[in-house]
Amino acid sequence: MKSAATLRLIGNPHAYYPNLAKPLGGLTAAILFSQIFYWQDKANSELGVYKTRDDLEEETGLTHDEQRTAIKKLVAIGVLLVTEKRLEHKTYYKIG
């Protein structure tokens, strides 16, 4: 099997903004930011986009721990707003 066919079986590639890695605090933060940014205009809520940790892991390859660290960094520098609706068991992410 050709390598291109093998890669198609793995899934689709996802892009991120490499030049954001330093200002956002690292590669994982840049990857997560880029993915949330991609979904912003597709959000159905004024709170931002609803994503589970499993959704984000599938879309970015970042583990739950890597996501947690990236989210902390992005919130700390003020570029990400996180709203947890605990009764609904939903977390919303919005670029701020």
Residue pairs with C-beta under 8 A, 6 or more apart in sequence:
14 34
14 35
14 59
14 60
15 34
16 30
16 31
16 33
16 34
16 35
17 30
17 33
17 34
18 30
20 29
20 30
20 33
20 34
21 27
21 29
21 30
24 30
24 33
24 73
24 74
24 77
24 79
25 70
25 73
25 74
25 77
26 70
26 73
28 62
28 66
28 67
28 69
28 70
29 69
29 70
29 73
29 74
31 60
31 61
31 62
31 70
32 56
32 60
32 62
32 67
32 70
32 71
32 74
33 70
33 74
33 79
33 80
33 95
35 56
35 59
35 60
36 48
36 49
36 51
36 80
36 93
36 94
36 95
37 95
39 49
39 51
40 48
40 49
40 94
40 95
42 49
43 49
43 50
43 92
43 94
44 50
45 92
47 83
47 85
47 92
47 94
48 81
48 83
48 92
48 93
48 94
48 95
49 92
49 93
49 94
50 90
50 91
50 92
51 59
51 91
51 93
52 91
53 64
53 67
53 91
56 62
56 67
57 63
57 64
57 67
60 67
62 70
71 80
71 82
71 93
74 80
75 81
75 82
78 96
79 95
79 96
80 93
80 94
80 95
80 96
81 93
81 94
81 95
81 96
82 91
82 92
82 93
82 94
83 91
83 92
83 94
84 90
84 91
84 92
85 91
85 92
